[in-house]
Amino acid sequence: MLAARPQTLPAAVAPVLVGSAVALTAGSFRPLPFVAALFAALLIQIGTNLANDYFDFHKGADTAERLGPMRVTQAGLLAPATVRQGMIIVFGLAALVGVYLVAVGGWPILVIGVLSIAAGVLYTGGPWPLGYHGLGDLFTFIFFGIVAVTATAYLHAGVVSPLAWAASVPVAMLVTAIIVVNNLRDIATDRAAGKHTLAVLLGVQATRAEYALLVVGAFVAPPLLWLAGLAGPWALLAWLAAPLAITPLRTMLTGEGRELNPALKGTARLHLAFASLLALGILL
């Protein structure tokens, strides 16, 4: 359970809620694909967490100086081979769920599923890990935001509407903000380990600005959805999540090292609350 990092799992739930809400407004909601998409998203998130735990340890990024939440491989709680086996099993289960989803959605879902699992592994694994070359933020934005929302909508409706594309952007912004917290906290240890995250490349102040831009940008999206005629004024319900942004934003602008860990939980909470309220607003 510790290796699966349950506190990160709402990041997998949020885009499925928004994508399903978009489909429901078009009269295309399908209960079984909704449940299957939710399970697949959770399994891919868990598999990615296990991959990060395993590969970061082997590449020397996770050491005794780690500032973030405990990683089981680095802490010696599980053998590396056990974590690797768990990663393979979880991604395998995601692929099994994917067989049903492919039967529902066809070859586009097959491509999306394969790429999503590959991204989960290659984020920290492989000969050229994405997260070690400044691409982690971009791939999180794409796969855990844009793709997760639009693929869910496609499973229900067989098409991706303009609303699905537009609603995926703020969801992508906030899930990427979670990664930015991690990367800002770990700049010193990542630099020492040769892990060139975007935060390492940009520096502390630019990374703080990136976080602020992502969070503020997410709250700009609901009124734009309304003004563009893609959603009604109820989309502004997402603004009710704004108070949850205050504390993590303040922490990110002033904190360092372990002081940023509460901002990690706060940003994950903000992401789920914002997406849930946006989904409700779309439905209304």
C-alpha positions as CSV (number, residue, x, y, z in Angstrom):
1,M,0.0,0.0,0.0
2,L,2.8,2.4,0.8
3,A,4.5,1.7,-2.6
4,A,1.2,2.3,-4.4
5,R,1.1,5.8,-2.8
6,P,-2.7,6.0,-2.4
7,Q,-2.5,9.7,-1.7
8,T,-1.7,10.2,-5.4
9,L,-4.7,8.1,-6.7
10,P,-7.2,11.0,-6.9
11,A,-5.0,12.3,-9.8
12,A,-6.3,9.3,-11.8
13,V,-9.9,9.7,-10.7
14,A,-10.3,13.4,-11.6
15,P,-9.9,13.2,-15.4
16,V,-12.3,10.2,-15.6
17,L,-15.0,12.2,-13.8
18,V,-14.6,15.2,-16.1
19,G,-14.5,13.1,-19.3
20,S,-17.6,11.2,-18.2
21,A,-19.5,14.4,-17.3
22,V,-18.8,15.7,-20.8
23,A,-20.2,12.5,-22.3
24,L,-23.2,12.6,-20.0
25,T,-24.2,16.1,-21.1
26,A,-24.3,14.7,-24.7
27,G,-26.4,11.7,-23.6
28,S,-23.6,9.2,-24.3
29,F,-22.8,8.0,-20.8
30,R,-22.0,4.3,-20.6
31,P,-21.7,2.8,-17.0
32,L,-19.5,-0.2,-17.7
33,P,-16.9,1.8,-19.8
34,F,-16.9,4.4,-17.0
35,V,-16.0,1.7,-14.3
36,A,-13.4,0.1,-16.6
37,A,-11.8,3.4,-17.4
38,L,-11.7,4.3,-13.7
39,F,-10.0,1.0,-12.9
40,A,-7.5,1.3,-15.8
41,A,-6.6,4.9,-14.8
42,L,-6.0,3.8,-11.2
43,L,-3.9,0.8,-12.2
44,I,-1.8,2.9,-14.6
45,Q,-1.2,5.5,-11.8
46,I,-0.2,2.7,-9.3
47,G,2.0,1.1,-11.9
48,T,3.7,4.4,-12.6
49,N,4.3,4.9,-8.9
50,L,5.9,1.5,-8.6
51,A,8.0,2.2,-11.7
52,N,9.2,5.5,-10.2
53,D,10.0,3.8,-6.9
54,Y,12.0,1.1,-8.6
55,F,13.8,3.1,-11.3
56,D,14.7,6.2,-9.2
57,F,16.4,3.9,-6.7
58,H,18.4,2.1,-9.4
59,K,19.4,5.4,-11.0
60,G,20.5,6.8,-7.7
61,A,17.9,9.6,-7.5
62,D,16.4,8.1,-4.3
63,T,19.0,8.2,-1.5
64,A,19.0,8.6,2.3
65,E,18.8,12.4,1.7
66,R,15.4,12.0,0.0
67,L,13.1,14.9,1.2
68,G,9.7,13.5,-0.1
69,P,7.4,10.8,1.1
70,M,9.1,7.5,1.8
71,R,9.9,5.2,-1.2
72,V,9.8,1.6,-0.2
73,T,12.8,0.5,-2.3
74,Q,15.1,3.2,-1.0
75,A,13.9,2.6,2.6
76,G,14.6,-1.2,2.3
77,L,11.0,-2.1,3.0
78,L,10.7,-4.1,-0.2
79,A,13.4,-5.7,-2.4
80,P,13.9,-4.0,-5.8
81,A,12.9,-7.2,-7.6
82,T,9.6,-7.3,-5.6
83,V,8.7,-3.7,-6.6
84,R,9.6,-4.5,-10.2
85,Q,7.4,-7.6,-10.2
86,G,4.6,-5.5,-8.7
87,M,5.0,-2.9,-11.4
88,I,4.7,-5.6,-14.1
89,I,1.7,-7.2,-12.5
90,V,-0.2,-3.9,-12.1
91,F,0.5,-2.8,-15.7
92,G,-0.5,-6.3,-16.8
93,L,-3.9,-5.9,-15.0
94,A,-4.3,-2.5,-16.6
95,A,-3.7,-4.1,-20.0
96,L,-6.4,-6.8,-19.2
97,V,-8.9,-4.1,-18.4
98,G,-7.7,-2.4,-21.6
99,V,-8.8,-5.4,-23.6
100,Y,-12.4,-4.6,-22.7
101,L,-11.9,-0.9,-23.4
102,V,-10.4,-1.6,-26.8
103,A,-13.5,-3.8,-27.6
104,V,-15.6,-0.7,-26.7
105,G,-13.5,2.0,-28.3
106,G,-11.5,0.3,-31.0
107,W,-8.0,0.9,-32.2
108,P,-7.6,4.5,-30.8
109,I,-8.0,3.2,-27.3
110,L,-5.4,0.5,-28.0
111,V,-2.9,3.1,-29.1
112,I,-3.7,5.4,-26.1
113,G,-3.4,2.4,-23.7
114,V,-0.1,1.3,-25.0
115,L,1.3,4.8,-25.0
116,S,0.0,5.5,-21.5
117,I,1.6,2.4,-20.1
118,A,4.8,3.1,-22.0
119,A,4.9,6.7,-20.6
120,G,4.4,5.3,-17.1
121,V,7.5,3.1,-17.5
122,L,9.6,5.6,-19.5
123,Y,9.0,8.5,-17.1
124,T,11.8,7.2,-15.0
125,G,12.8,4.0,-16.8
126,G,14.5,3.0,-20.0
127,P,17.7,4.3,-21.6
128,W,16.4,7.8,-21.9
129,P,13.9,8.4,-19.0
130,L,11.6,11.4,-19.7
131,G,11.6,12.7,-16.2
132,Y,15.4,12.9,-16.3
133,H,15.5,15.0,-19.4
134,G,13.0,17.8,-18.5
135,L,10.0,16.2,-20.2
136,G,8.2,14.9,-17.1
137,D,5.9,17.9,-16.8
138,L,5.0,17.8,-20.5
139,F,4.1,14.1,-20.5
140,T,2.2,14.4,-17.2
141,F,0.2,17.3,-18.8
142,I,-0.5,15.2,-21.9
143,F,-1.2,11.7,-20.5
144,F,-2.6,12.3,-17.1
145,G,-4.6,15.4,-18.2
146,I,-5.5,15.8,-21.9
147,V,-5.4,12.2,-22.9
148,A,-7.1,10.9,-19.7
149,V,-10.1,13.3,-20.1
150,T,-10.5,13.0,-23.9
151,A,-10.0,9.2,-24.0
152,T,-12.7,8.8,-21.3
153,A,-15.1,11.0,-23.3
154,Y,-14.3,9.0,-26.5
155,L,-15.1,5.7,-24.7
156,H,-18.6,7.0,-24.0
157,A,-19.4,8.9,-27.1
158,G,-17.1,7.6,-29.9
159,V,-16.0,11.2,-30.6
160,V,-14.1,13.9,-28.7
161,S,-16.1,17.1,-28.5
162,P,-14.7,20.6,-28.3
163,L,-15.9,20.7,-24.7
164,A,-13.8,17.5,-23.9
165,W,-10.7,19.1,-25.3
166,A,-11.2,22.4,-23.5
167,A,-12.2,20.8,-20.1
168,S,-9.1,18.6,-20.2
169,V,-6.8,21.7,-20.1
170,P,-7.4,22.8,-16.5
171,V,-7.4,19.2,-15.3
172,A,-4.0,18.8,-17.1
173,M,-2.7,22.0,-15.5
174,L,-3.5,20.9,-11.9
175,V,-2.2,17.4,-12.3
176,T,1.1,18.9,-13.7
177,A,1.2,21.2,-10.7
178,I,1.5,18.1,-8.5
179,I,4.6,17.1,-10.3
180,V,6.0,20.6,-10.1
181,V,5.8,20.5,-6.3
182,N,7.8,17.2,-6.3
183,N,10.4,18.7,-8.6
184,L,10.8,22.0,-6.8
185,R,11.3,20.1,-3.5
186,D,13.9,17.8,-5.0
187,I,16.0,20.3,-7.1
188,A,19.1,19.8,-5.0
189,T,19.0,16.0,-4.7
190,D,17.9,15.6,-8.4
191,R,20.8,17.8,-9.6
192,A,23.3,15.8,-7.6
193,A,21.9,12.6,-9.0
194,G,22.0,13.9,-12.6
195,K,18.2,13.9,-12.9
196,H,17.5,17.0,-15.0
197,T,13.9,17.7,-14.3
198,L,12.4,20.8,-15.7
199,A,12.7,22.4,-12.3
200,V,16.5,21.6,-12.3
201,L,16.7,23.2,-15.8
202,L,14.6,26.3,-14.9
203,G,15.8,27.0,-11.4
204,V,13.8,27.7,-8.2
205,Q,12.2,31.0,-9.1
206,A,11.0,30.0,-12.5
207,T,9.6,26.7,-11.1
208,R,7.7,28.7,-8.5
209,A,6.3,30.8,-11.4
210,E,5.4,27.7,-13.3
211,Y,3.4,26.4,-10.4
212,A,1.5,29.7,-10.0
213,L,0.8,29.8,-13.7
214,L,-0.6,26.3,-13.7
215,V,-2.9,26.9,-10.7
216,V,-4.1,30.3,-11.8
217,G,-4.5,29.1,-15.3
218,A,-6.8,26.3,-14.2
219,F,-9.1,28.8,-12.6
220,V,-9.2,31.0,-15.7
221,A,-10.5,28.1,-17.7
222,P,-14.1,27.8,-16.3
223,P,-15.2,31.3,-17.3
224,L,-13.6,30.8,-20.7
225,L,-15.7,27.6,-21.2
226,W,-18.8,29.6,-20.4
227,L,-17.9,32.6,-22.6
228,A,-17.0,30.3,-25.5
229,G,-20.5,28.7,-25.2
230,L,-19.0,25.3,-24.5
231,A,-20.5,25.1,-21.0
232,G,-23.1,27.0,-18.9
233,P,-22.4,29.4,-16.1
234,W,-22.5,26.4,-13.7
235,A,-18.9,25.7,-14.8
236,L,-17.9,28.5,-12.4
237,L,-18.7,26.0,-9.6
238,A,-15.0,25.0,-10.0
239,W,-14.1,28.3,-8.4
240,L,-15.4,27.0,-5.1
241,A,-12.2,25.0,-5.0
242,A,-10.2,28.3,-4.9
243,P,-9.7,28.4,-1.1
244,L,-7.9,25.1,-1.4
245,A,-5.3,26.7,-3.6
246,I,-4.3,29.4,-1.1
247,T,-2.1,27.4,1.3
248,P,-0.2,25.3,-1.2
249,L,0.3,28.3,-3.4
250,R,1.8,30.3,-0.5
251,T,3.9,27.3,0.5
252,M,5.2,26.9,-3.0
253,L,6.2,30.6,-3.3
254,T,8.1,30.6,0.0
255,G,8.9,27.1,1.2
256,E,11.9,24.9,0.6
257,G,12.8,21.2,1.0
258,R,10.5,19.2,3.3
259,E,8.4,22.3,3.9
260,L,6.9,21.6,0.4
261,N,5.5,18.2,1.3
262,P,2.2,19.7,2.6
263,A,1.9,21.5,-0.7
264,L,2.0,18.1,-2.4
265,K,-1.0,16.9,-0.5
266,G,-2.7,20.2,-0.8
267,T,-2.3,20.3,-4.6
268,A,-3.6,16.8,-5.0
269,R,-6.7,17.8,-2.9
270,L,-7.2,20.9,-5.0
271,H,-6.9,18.9,-8.2
272,L,-9.7,16.4,-7.2
273,A,-11.9,19.1,-5.8
274,F,-11.6,21.3,-8.8
275,A,-12.2,18.5,-11.3
276,S,-15.2,17.2,-9.3
277,L,-16.8,20.7,-9.2
278,L,-16.1,21.3,-12.8
279,A,-17.7,17.9,-13.7
280,L,-20.7,18.9,-11.7
281,G,-20.9,22.3,-13.3
282,I,-20.7,20.7,-16.8
283,L,-23.6,18.4,-15.9
284,L,-25.8,21.3,-14.6
